[in-house]
Amino acid sequence: MNWMVLIGITLATFAVMEGITWLTHKYVMHGFLWYLHEDHHKKGPGFFEKNDAFFLIFSIPSWMSIYIGVTKHIYWLAAIGFGIALYGFAYFLVHDVIIHQRIKIFSRSNSLYVKAIRWAHKMHHKHLEKEEGESFGMLLVHKKYWEKVKKDLRFKSAQKKESIS
């Protein structure tokens, strides 16, 4: 199988993972595995959460796909595993580093995307129970959150202009 096809499969898997993440977050994490996810919405003491178990749960299909794909020469399967792993890494960076600041880097970003994704996640966390949640995805931000952030920026800009004059 040619490298371009494998890269395409990896990137397509990465893209599909946003939908899988949304569905898993809404129906599994806010469903029958709420007992693992609940401490993420109701933060307790300590660095680690039961919610961190999802890292291990979600890494299993990635690892198995890579392992079987490489050892059995089923390279399209390994490419799927790499796509899942790549999405997992992006999820970690966005969710744990940028949004929740579990590692203190990228904390002062003025990026419109970062502001929108932080606002969307804040709206997700305003719901402390598993029901009535919103914004279950991770990398794609709904239009209403972009609009809210843009509106805030326009408001701050207008205030700044008003204070100068």
Rosetta constraint file for C-alpha pairs under 8 A:
AtomPair CA 1 CA 5 HARMONIC 7.02 0.50
AtomPair CA 1 CA 6 HARMONIC 7.27 0.50
AtomPair CA 1 CA 75 HARMONIC 7.32 0.50
AtomPair CA 1 CA 76 HARMONIC 7.89 0.50
AtomPair CA 2 CA 6 HARMONIC 6.56 0.50
AtomPair CA 3 CA 7 HARMONIC 6.09 0.50
AtomPair CA 4 CA 8 HARMONIC 6.05 0.50
AtomPair CA 5 CA 9 HARMONIC 6.14 0.50
AtomPair CA 6 CA 10 HARMONIC 6.16 0.50
AtomPair CA 6 CA 75 HARMONIC 7.32 0.50
AtomPair CA 6 CA 76 HARMONIC 6.09 0.50
AtomPair CA 6 CA 79 HARMONIC 5.68 0.50
AtomPair CA 7 CA 11 HARMONIC 6.16 0.50
AtomPair CA 7 CA 79 HARMONIC 7.08 0.50
AtomPair CA 8 CA 12 HARMONIC 5.96 0.50
AtomPair CA 9 CA 13 HARMONIC 5.99 0.50
AtomPair CA 9 CA 76 HARMONIC 6.96 0.50
AtomPair CA 9 CA 79 HARMONIC 5.98 0.50
AtomPair CA 9 CA 80 HARMONIC 6.33 0.50
AtomPair CA 9 CA 83 HARMONIC 7.50 0.50
AtomPair CA 10 CA 14 HARMONIC 6.23 0.50
AtomPair CA 10 CA 79 HARMONIC 4.90 0.50
AtomPair CA 10 CA 80 HARMONIC 5.43 0.50
AtomPair CA 10 CA 81 HARMONIC 7.71 0.50
AtomPair CA 10 CA 82 HARMONIC 6.05 0.50
AtomPair CA 10 CA 83 HARMONIC 4.22 0.50
AtomPair CA 10 CA 84 HARMONIC 7.86 0.50
AtomPair CA 11 CA 15 HARMONIC 6.29 0.50
AtomPair CA 11 CA 83 HARMONIC 6.05 0.50
AtomPair CA 12 CA 16 HARMONIC 6.17 0.50
AtomPair CA 12 CA 83 HARMONIC 7.48 0.50
AtomPair CA 13 CA 17 HARMONIC 6.09 0.50
AtomPair CA 13 CA 80 HARMONIC 5.79 0.50
AtomPair CA 13 CA 83 HARMONIC 4.98 0.50
AtomPair CA 13 CA 84 HARMONIC 6.44 0.50
AtomPair CA 14 CA 18 HARMONIC 7.34 0.50
AtomPair CA 14 CA 83 HARMONIC 4.70 0.50
AtomPair CA 14 CA 84 HARMONIC 5.95 0.50
AtomPair CA 14 CA 86 HARMONIC 6.66 0.50
AtomPair CA 14 CA 87 HARMONIC 5.31 0.50
AtomPair CA 15 CA 19 HARMONIC 7.82 0.50
AtomPair CA 16 CA 20 HARMONIC 6.51 0.50
AtomPair CA 17 CA 21 HARMONIC 5.78 0.50
AtomPair CA 17 CA 84 HARMONIC 6.82 0.50
AtomPair CA 17 CA 87 HARMONIC 6.75 0.50
AtomPair CA 18 CA 22 HARMONIC 6.18 0.50
AtomPair CA 18 CA 137 HARMONIC 6.34 0.50
AtomPair CA 18 CA 138 HARMONIC 6.85 0.50
AtomPair CA 18 CA 139 HARMONIC 6.91 0.50
AtomPair CA 18 CA 140 HARMONIC 7.50 0.50
AtomPair CA 19 CA 23 HARMONIC 6.24 0.50
AtomPair CA 19 CA 137 HARMONIC 7.30 0.50
AtomPair CA 20 CA 24 HARMONIC 5.95 0.50
AtomPair CA 21 CA 25 HARMONIC 5.79 0.50
AtomPair CA 21 CA 136 HARMONIC 7.68 0.50
AtomPair CA 21 CA 137 HARMONIC 6.19 0.50
AtomPair CA 21 CA 138 HARMONIC 7.52 0.50
AtomPair CA 22 CA 26 HARMONIC 6.09 0.50
AtomPair CA 22 CA 136 HARMONIC 4.99 0.50
AtomPair CA 22 CA 137 HARMONIC 4.46 0.50
AtomPair CA 22 CA 138 HARMONIC 7.53 0.50
AtomPair CA 23 CA 27 HARMONIC 5.84 0.50
AtomPair CA 23 CA 28 HARMONIC 7.60 0.50
AtomPair CA 23 CA 136 HARMONIC 7.73 0.50
AtomPair CA 24 CA 28 HARMONIC 4.98 0.50
AtomPair CA 24 CA 29 HARMONIC 6.36 0.50
AtomPair CA 25 CA 29 HARMONIC 4.81 0.50
AtomPair CA 25 CA 30 HARMONIC 6.21 0.50
AtomPair CA 25 CA 136 HARMONIC 5.85 0.50
AtomPair CA 25 CA 137 HARMONIC 7.53 0.50
AtomPair CA 26 CA 30 HARMONIC 5.22 0.50
AtomPair CA 26 CA 31 HARMONIC 7.00 0.50
AtomPair CA 26 CA 133 HARMONIC 7.88 0.50
AtomPair CA 26 CA 136 HARMONIC 6.00 0.50
AtomPair CA 27 CA 31 HARMONIC 4.96 0.50
AtomPair CA 27 CA 32 HARMONIC 7.66 0.50
AtomPair CA 28 CA 32 HARMONIC 5.62 0.50
AtomPair CA 28 CA 33 HARMONIC 5.62 0.50
AtomPair CA 28 CA 34 HARMONIC 7.30 0.50
AtomPair CA 29 CA 33 HARMONIC 5.01 0.50
AtomPair CA 29 CA 34 HARMONIC 5.09 0.50
AtomPair CA 29 CA 36 HARMONIC 7.42 0.50
AtomPair CA 29 CA 37 HARMONIC 5.75 0.50
AtomPair CA 30 CA 34 HARMONIC 5.06 0.50
AtomPair CA 30 CA 37 HARMONIC 7.23 0.50
AtomPair CA 30 CA 130 HARMONIC 4.84 0.50
AtomPair CA 30 CA 131 HARMONIC 7.15 0.50
AtomPair CA 31 CA 130 HARMONIC 7.01 0.50
AtomPair CA 33 CA 37 HARMONIC 6.71 0.50
AtomPair CA 34 CA 38 HARMONIC 5.48 0.50
AtomPair CA 34 CA 130 HARMONIC 6.76 0.50
AtomPair CA 35 CA 39 HARMONIC 7.77 0.50
AtomPair CA 36 CA 50 HARMONIC 5.11 0.50
AtomPair CA 36 CA 51 HARMONIC 5.03 0.50
AtomPair CA 36 CA 53 HARMONIC 7.40 0.50
AtomPair CA 37 CA 41 HARMONIC 7.29 0.50
AtomPair CA 37 CA 50 HARMONIC 6.69 0.50
AtomPair CA 37 CA 51 HARMONIC 4.61 0.50
AtomPair CA 38 CA 42 HARMONIC 6.25 0.50
AtomPair CA 38 CA 51 HARMONIC 7.38 0.50
AtomPair CA 38 CA 128 HARMONIC 7.96 0.50
AtomPair CA 38 CA 129 HARMONIC 7.51 0.50
AtomPair CA 38 CA 130 HARMONIC 7.57 0.50
AtomPair CA 39 CA 43 HARMONIC 5.35 0.50
AtomPair CA 39 CA 44 HARMONIC 6.70 0.50
AtomPair CA 39 CA 49 HARMONIC 6.26 0.50
AtomPair CA 39 CA 50 HARMONIC 6.59 0.50
AtomPair CA 39 CA 51 HARMONIC 6.66 0.50
AtomPair CA 40 CA 49 HARMONIC 6.66 0.50
AtomPair CA 40 CA 50 HARMONIC 7.83 0.50
AtomPair CA 40 CA 51 HARMONIC 6.04 0.50
AtomPair CA 41 CA 125 HARMONIC 5.97 0.50
AtomPair CA 41 CA 127 HARMONIC 7.62 0.50
AtomPair CA 41 CA 128 HARMONIC 5.51 0.50
AtomPair CA 41 CA 129 HARMONIC 7.65 0.50
AtomPair CA 42 CA 128 HARMONIC 6.48 0.50
AtomPair CA 47 CA 102 HARMONIC 7.80 0.50
AtomPair CA 48 CA 52 HARMONIC 6.74 0.50
AtomPair CA 49 CA 53 HARMONIC 7.90 0.50
AtomPair CA 52 CA 56 HARMONIC 7.62 0.50
AtomPair CA 53 CA 57 HARMONIC 6.34 0.50
AtomPair CA 54 CA 58 HARMONIC 5.82 0.50
AtomPair CA 55 CA 59 HARMONIC 6.02 0.50
AtomPair CA 56 CA 60 HARMONIC 6.50 0.50
AtomPair CA 58 CA 62 HARMONIC 7.24 0.50
AtomPair CA 59 CA 63 HARMONIC 5.98 0.50
AtomPair CA 59 CA 84 HARMONIC 7.99 0.50
AtomPair CA 59 CA 85 HARMONIC 7.12 0.50
AtomPair CA 59 CA 88 HARMONIC 7.79 0.50
AtomPair CA 60 CA 64 HARMONIC 5.94 0.50
AtomPair CA 61 CA 65 HARMONIC 5.91 0.50
AtomPair CA 61 CA 81 HARMONIC 6.99 0.50
AtomPair CA 62 CA 66 HARMONIC 6.22 0.50
AtomPair CA 62 CA 80 HARMONIC 7.47 0.50
AtomPair CA 62 CA 81 HARMONIC 4.16 0.50
AtomPair CA 62 CA 82 HARMONIC 6.71 0.50
AtomPair CA 62 CA 84 HARMONIC 5.55 0.50
AtomPair CA 62 CA 85 HARMONIC 5.85 0.50
AtomPair CA 63 CA 67 HARMONIC 5.98 0.50
AtomPair CA 63 CA 81 HARMONIC 6.41 0.50
AtomPair CA 63 CA 85 HARMONIC 7.97 0.50
AtomPair CA 64 CA 68 HARMONIC 5.91 0.50
AtomPair CA 64 CA 81 HARMONIC 7.39 0.50
AtomPair CA 65 CA 69 HARMONIC 5.63 0.50
AtomPair CA 65 CA 77 HARMONIC 5.52 0.50
AtomPair CA 65 CA 78 HARMONIC 5.26 0.50
AtomPair CA 65 CA 80 HARMONIC 6.79 0.50
AtomPair CA 65 CA 81 HARMONIC 4.72 0.50
AtomPair CA 66 CA 70 HARMONIC 5.94 0.50
AtomPair CA 66 CA 77 HARMONIC 6.71 0.50
AtomPair CA 66 CA 78 HARMONIC 4.04 0.50
AtomPair CA 66 CA 79 HARMONIC 7.17 0.50
AtomPair CA 66 CA 80 HARMONIC 7.62 0.50
AtomPair CA 66 CA 81 HARMONIC 4.91 0.50
AtomPair CA 66 CA 82 HARMONIC 6.62 0.50
AtomPair CA 67 CA 71 HARMONIC 5.99 0.50
AtomPair CA 67 CA 78 HARMONIC 7.07 0.50
AtomPair CA 68 CA 72 HARMONIC 5.62 0.50
AtomPair CA 68 CA 73 HARMONIC 7.76 0.50
AtomPair CA 68 CA 74 HARMONIC 7.23 0.50
AtomPair CA 68 CA 77 HARMONIC 7.52 0.50
AtomPair CA 68 CA 78 HARMONIC 7.16 0.50
AtomPair CA 69 CA 73 HARMONIC 5.51 0.50
AtomPair CA 69 CA 74 HARMONIC 4.30 0.50
AtomPair CA 69 CA 75 HARMONIC 5.11 0.50
AtomPair CA 69 CA 76 HARMONIC 7.02 0.50
AtomPair CA 69 CA 77 HARMONIC 4.91 0.50
AtomPair CA 69 CA 78 HARMONIC 4.26 0.50
AtomPair CA 69 CA 79 HARMONIC 7.87 0.50
AtomPair CA 70 CA 74 HARMONIC 6.36 0.50
AtomPair CA 70 CA 75 HARMONIC 6.20 0.50
AtomPair CA 70 CA 78 HARMONIC 6.03 0.50
AtomPair CA 74 CA 78 HARMONIC 6.71 0.50
AtomPair CA 75 CA 79 HARMONIC 6.13 0.50
AtomPair CA 76 CA 80 HARMONIC 6.38 0.50
AtomPair CA 77 CA 81 HARMONIC 6.37 0.50
AtomPair CA 78 CA 82 HARMONIC 6.17 0.50
AtomPair CA 79 CA 83 HARMONIC 6.14 0.50
AtomPair CA 80 CA 84 HARMONIC 6.28 0.50
AtomPair CA 81 CA 85 HARMONIC 6.17 0.50
AtomPair CA 82 CA 86 HARMONIC 5.96 0.50
AtomPair CA 83 CA 87 HARMONIC 6.20 0.50
AtomPair CA 84 CA 88 HARMONIC 6.14 0.50
AtomPair CA 85 CA 89 HARMONIC 6.22 0.50
AtomPair CA 86 CA 90 HARMONIC 6.29 0.50
AtomPair CA 87 CA 91 HARMONIC 5.96 0.50
AtomPair CA 88 CA 92 HARMONIC 6.12 0.50
AtomPair CA 89 CA 93 HARMONIC 6.27 0.50
AtomPair CA 90 CA 94 HARMONIC 6.09 0.50
AtomPair CA 91 CA 95 HARMONIC 5.60 0.50
AtomPair CA 91 CA 96 HARMONIC 7.67 0.50
AtomPair CA 91 CA 138 HARMONIC 6.88 0.50
AtomPair CA 91 CA 139 HARMONIC 7.44 0.50
AtomPair CA 92 CA 96 HARMONIC 5.22 0.50
AtomPair CA 92 CA 97 HARMONIC 6.68 0.50
AtomPair CA 93 CA 97 HARMONIC 4.96 0.50
AtomPair CA 93 CA 98 HARMONIC 6.21 0.50
AtomPair CA 94 CA 98 HARMONIC 4.91 0.50
AtomPair CA 94 CA 99 HARMONIC 6.06 0.50
AtomPair CA 94 CA 138 HARMONIC 7.65 0.50
AtomPair CA 94 CA 139 HARMONIC 7.51 0.50
AtomPair CA 95 CA 99 HARMONIC 5.06 0.50
AtomPair CA 95 CA 100 HARMONIC 6.19 0.50
AtomPair CA 95 CA 138 HARMONIC 7.38 0.50
AtomPair CA 96 CA 100 HARMONIC 5.07 0.50
AtomPair CA 96 CA 101 HARMONIC 5.99 0.50
AtomPair CA 96 CA 102 HARMONIC 5.52 0.50
AtomPair CA 96 CA 103 HARMONIC 7.25 0.50
AtomPair CA 97 CA 101 HARMONIC 4.65 0.50
AtomPair CA 97 CA 102 HARMONIC 5.51 0.50
AtomPair CA 97 CA 103 HARMONIC 5.27 0.50
AtomPair CA 97 CA 104 HARMONIC 6.91 0.50
AtomPair CA 97 CA 105 HARMONIC 6.80 0.50
AtomPair CA 97 CA 106 HARMONIC 7.43 0.50
AtomPair CA 98 CA 105 HARMONIC 7.40 0.50
AtomPair CA 98 CA 106 HARMONIC 6.04 0.50
AtomPair CA 98 CA 107 HARMONIC 6.60 0.50
AtomPair CA 98 CA 114 HARMONIC 7.59 0.50
AtomPair CA 99 CA 117 HARMONIC 7.68 0.50
AtomPair CA 99 CA 118 HARMONIC 5.57 0.50
AtomPair CA 99 CA 121 HARMONIC 7.57 0.50
AtomPair CA 101 CA 105 HARMONIC 7.25 0.50
AtomPair CA 101 CA 107 HARMONIC 6.89 0.50
AtomPair CA 109 CA 114 HARMONIC 6.94 0.50
AtomPair CA 110 CA 114 HARMONIC 7.28 0.50
AtomPair CA 110 CA 115 HARMONIC 7.11 0.50
AtomPair CA 111 CA 115 HARMONIC 6.26 0.50
AtomPair CA 112 CA 116 HARMONIC 6.09 0.50
AtomPair CA 112 CA 146 HARMONIC 7.87 0.50
AtomPair CA 112 CA 149 HARMONIC 7.35 0.50
AtomPair CA 112 CA 150 HARMONIC 7.83 0.50
AtomPair CA 113 CA 117 HARMONIC 6.06 0.50
AtomPair CA 113 CA 146 HARMONIC 7.78 0.50
AtomPair CA 114 CA 118 HARMONIC 5.99 0.50
AtomPair CA 115 CA 119 HARMONIC 6.14 0.50
AtomPair CA 115 CA 149 HARMONIC 6.70 0.50
AtomPair CA 116 CA 120 HARMONIC 6.15 0.50
AtomPair CA 116 CA 141 HARMONIC 6.83 0.50
AtomPair CA 116 CA 145 HARMONIC 5.55 0.50
AtomPair CA 116 CA 146 HARMONIC 5.26 0.50
AtomPair CA 116 CA 148 HARMONIC 7.90 0.50
AtomPair CA 116 CA 149 HARMONIC 5.90 0.50
AtomPair CA 117 CA 121 HARMONIC 6.14 0.50
AtomPair CA 117 CA 138 HARMONIC 7.66 0.50
AtomPair CA 117 CA 139 HARMONIC 7.48 0.50
AtomPair CA 117 CA 140 HARMONIC 7.90 0.50
AtomPair CA 117 CA 141 HARMONIC 5.99 0.50
AtomPair CA 117 CA 145 HARMONIC 7.61 0.50
AtomPair CA 118 CA 122 HARMONIC 6.04 0.50
AtomPair CA 119 CA 123 HARMONIC 6.23 0.50
AtomPair CA 119 CA 145 HARMONIC 6.54 0.50
AtomPair CA 119 CA 149 HARMONIC 7.69 0.50
AtomPair CA 120 CA 124 HARMONIC 6.34 0.50
AtomPair CA 120 CA 135 HARMONIC 6.04 0.50
AtomPair CA 120 CA 141 HARMONIC 6.90 0.50
AtomPair CA 120 CA 142 HARMONIC 7.80 0.50
AtomPair CA 120 CA 145 HARMONIC 5.85 0.50
AtomPair CA 121 CA 125 HARMONIC 6.24 0.50
AtomPair CA 121 CA 135 HARMONIC 6.67 0.50
AtomPair CA 122 CA 126 HARMONIC 6.27 0.50
AtomPair CA 123 CA 127 HARMONIC 7.54 0.50
AtomPair CA 123 CA 134 HARMONIC 6.91 0.50
AtomPair CA 123 CA 135 HARMONIC 7.15 0.50
AtomPair CA 124 CA 133 HARMONIC 6.00 0.50
AtomPair CA 124 CA 134 HARMONIC 5.16 0.50
AtomPair CA 124 CA 135 HARMONIC 5.46 0.50
AtomPair CA 124 CA 136 HARMONIC 7.08 0.50
AtomPair CA 127 CA 131 HARMONIC 7.67 0.50
AtomPair CA 127 CA 132 HARMONIC 7.01 0.50
AtomPair CA 127 CA 133 HARMONIC 5.88 0.50
AtomPair CA 135 CA 141 HARMONIC 7.98 0.50
AtomPair CA 135 CA 142 HARMONIC 7.69 0.50
AtomPair CA 137 CA 141 HARMONIC 7.56 0.50
AtomPair CA 141 CA 145 HARMONIC 6.71 0.50
AtomPair CA 141 CA 146 HARMONIC 7.13 0.50
AtomPair CA 142 CA 146 HARMONIC 6.91 0.50
AtomPair CA 143 CA 147 HARMONIC 6.18 0.50
AtomPair CA 144 CA 148 HARMONIC 6.19 0.50
AtomPair CA 145 CA 149 HARMONIC 6.30 0.50
AtomPair CA 146 CA 150 HARMONIC 6.16 0.50
AtomPair CA 147 CA 151 HARMONIC 5.99 0.50
AtomPair CA 148 CA 152 HARMONIC 6.25 0.50
AtomPair CA 149 CA 153 HARMONIC 6.27 0.50
AtomPair CA 150 CA 154 HARMONIC 6.21 0.50
AtomPair CA 151 CA 155 HARMONIC 6.13 0.50
AtomPair CA 152 CA 156 HARMONIC 6.17 0.50
AtomPair CA 153 CA 157 HARMONIC 6.06 0.50
AtomPair CA 154 CA 158 HARMONIC 6.12 0.50
AtomPair CA 155 CA 159 HARMONIC 6.18 0.50
AtomPair CA 156 CA 160 HARMONIC 6.10 0.50
AtomPair CA 157 CA 161 HARMONIC 6.25 0.50
AtomPair CA 158 CA 162 HARMONIC 6.09 0.50
AtomPair CA 159 CA 163 HARMONIC 6.14 0.50
AtomPair CA 160 CA 164 HARMONIC 6.34 0.50
AtomPair CA 161 CA 165 HARMONIC 6.48 0.50
